[in-house]
Amino acid sequence: MDNLDLNTSWFSSTSEEIGTLQLQPEEQDSDIAALQKQQTIKIEKPESEQKLEALLSNLLKYGVLLASAVVLFGGIIYLVNYGSETITYRFFYGEPERLCSPVGIIKAVLDGYSDAVIQLGLLILVSIPVIRVVISLFTFLKLRDFTYFFISLLVLGALTYSLIIAP
Amino acid sequence: MNILEFSLLVWVGSFTAGLIGALTGLGGGVVIVPLLTSVFGVDIRYAVGASLVSVIATSLGAASTYIKKGYTNLRLGMFLEVATTFGAILGALIATFVSVKALTIVLAIILLYSAYLSQQPKLENPENDLSNPVAEYLQLNGTYPTPDGLMSYQVNSVTGGFSVMFVAGIISGLLGIGSGAFKVLAMDQVMRIPFKVSTTTSNFMISVTAAASAGVYLARGYIDPGLSMPVMLGVLPGAFLGARVLVGAKTQVLRIVFSFVLVAMALKMVYNSLVGV
């Protein structure tokens, strides 16, 4: 009976470990934790948690690769065009308007500015953590975990404010 | 010096910073700003913008691996991100009306503090028997892999950790660094979480925290493509290589050397800002 219950709520690729599973982590009290200091009990994470982990892990990996590729591509064109000019970073002038907002950057890329291509790569980079929060938001909604849905919503609100409203 | 030569030198410097940052666990961001300002003579606002971008890149790359291995506590990270993102926006807003001199002094203090923290012993598995009701409600207690299988742990003083995270967020937004040292401090010392979980969860949070201040930086013209490009493309492979080498490497000597470098950079920054170079 116990095994049946565990099989429905827990995911395990190695089924022989299921028999040793006694408690869900949420229900652990201090006694169990103390016990585990001496001997670790084999525990598996819930399937939903594992799915979320795999999804986020891939998003981060491929996202950062895509962003780097765009930055590198833009960087090569930029260096070919402007490589022989002198540097101006000693004093702060700020960036031209076209490089200061998501909409401006996309427009400048279409107009053929190579520095805007680099900036587009950086924009992709910045958007990956935002996408991560959006994915978490929907995952928690699907799991009916409203506490974490609300927490993700707060973080998303802060990011939206910073990236869209504040500029 | 023309843009091509400058870009190549910055790339080499950033690669080294990423490598050493990963080997010592302090992150490349903490070195990038002083490297660009005191070695390359870049204005601190451009340096902060470029550093922030590189911090997002390394955080994303490393977090991908740590999540897959099961070290990262996703719920804990997401909960504490509320504190760090709001802190980061506040920090980025403060940065736009604080003088360059004040920014430099704050950064120097953070550098010294990071150097100090890197010398502190790490708690592999802190004594922690108390169950925290808030942690319980938020399902923050978790498990992490050890050589003997999954090990469970409890999270202490959630409100205390949340407050330190808010400060970490402000510093991150103010200086464009990951302020991973402060995040680990909040989780190691205040919340009593195993070191491996706190470092990886801190790393997971850094990208979101940095993204929150990136919007403000972008709007203010701090993010320069020509400077950010070699920094990002240098730090990322450097950090990746560092993480590979780290397995089995003796980092004690490296940590001490790196701390001296941080202290030297901090003193030079203070000297420069006081003399007015």
Interface residues (C-beta under 8 A of the other chain):
Chain A: P25 E26 Q28 D29 S30 I32 A33 A34 Q36 K37 T40 I41 K42 I43 E44 K45 E49 L52 E53 A54 L56 S57 N58 L60 K61 G63 V64 A67 S68 V71 L72 G74 G75 Y78 L79 Y82 G83 S84 E85 T86 I87 Y89 R90 F91 F92 Y93 G94 E95 P96 L99 C100 S101 D115 A116 I118 Q119 L122 L125 V126 S127 I128 P129 V130 R132 V133 S136 T147 Y148 I151 S152 L154 V155 A158 L159 Y161 S162 L163 I164 A166 P167
Chain B: M1 N2 I3 L4 F6 S7 L36 F40 G41 V42 D43 R45 Y46 V53 I56 A57 L60 G61 A63 S64 T65 I67 K68 G70 T72 L74 R75 M78 F79 E81 V82 T85 F86 A88 I89 A92 N125 N128 D129 L130 S131 E136 Y137 L138 Q139 N141 G142 T143 T146 D148 G149 L150 M151 S152 Y153 Q154 S207 V208 A210 A211 A212 S213 A214 G215 V216 L218 A219 R220 G221 Y222 I223 D224 P225 G226 L227 S228 M229 P230 M232 L233 L236
